[in-house]
Amino acid sequence: MSTYKLWHEFLPHVPKSSRYTIGEKIDALLVAATELILTASYLGREQKLPYVQRAAIKIDMVKFFLQILWEIKAMDTKRYIAFSEKYSEIGRMLGGWARQLGKQNPARGGE
């Protein structure tokens, strides 16, 4: 995932006061979201939806914590915009995947 690589390259540049708190939180959320996406990709159609939904939540949390980094000036505006655009796109893709799965499995779509 090139977006994780971009984050991983930026993480050492986060000020120490935020690197080991919010920075590590973002890192853990990205790893967890990646694990959920990979798991969903190997599951049968009827099992994917909960994993995709949880991955989408993790990506939303990443966006939230990125905003905090930016607001406390631990990330410049240019990087904040770049990261936000990438993770917003991932969120849209996950949302589309979840909607598609919900249509294919209408009885389980509300889970």
Secondary structure in CASP SS format (residue, H / E / C, confidence):
PFRMAT SS
TARGET T0000
AUTHOR 0000-0000-0000
METHOD secondary structure of the structure
MODEL  1
M C 1.00
S H 1.00
T H 1.00
Y H 1.00
K H 1.00
L H 1.00
W H 1.00
H H 1.00
E H 1.00
F H 1.00
L H 1.00
P H 1.00
H H 1.00
V C 1.00
P C 1.00
K H 1.00
S H 1.00
S H 1.00
R H 1.00
Y H 1.00
T H 1.00
I H 1.00
G H 1.00
E H 1.00
K H 1.00
I H 1.00
D H 1.00
A H 1.00
L H 1.00
L H 1.00
V H 1.00
A H 1.00
A H 1.00
T H 1.00
E H 1.00
L H 1.00
I H 1.00
L H 1.00
T H 1.00
A H 1.00
S H 1.00
Y H 1.00
L C 1.00
G C 1.00
R H 1.00
E H 1.00
Q H 1.00
K H 1.00
L H 1.00
P H 1.00
Y H 1.00
V H 1.00
Q H 1.00
R H 1.00
A H 1.00
A H 1.00
I H 1.00
K H 1.00
I H 1.00
D H 1.00
M H 1.00
V H 1.00
K H 1.00
F H 1.00
F H 1.00
L H 1.00
Q H 1.00
I H 1.00
L H 1.00
W H 1.00
E H 1.00
I C 1.00
K C 1.00
A C 1.00
M C 1.00
D C 1.00
T H 1.00
K H 1.00
R H 1.00
Y H 1.00
I H 1.00
A H 1.00
F H 1.00
S H 1.00
E H 1.00
K H 1.00
Y H 1.00
S H 1.00
E H 1.00
I H 1.00
G H 1.00
R H 1.00
M H 1.00
L H 1.00
G H 1.00
G H 1.00
W H 1.00
A H 1.00
R H 1.00
Q H 1.00
L H 1.00
G H 1.00
K H 1.00
Q H 1.00
N C 1.00
P C 1.00
A C 1.00
R C 1.00
G C 1.00
G C 1.00
E C 1.00
END
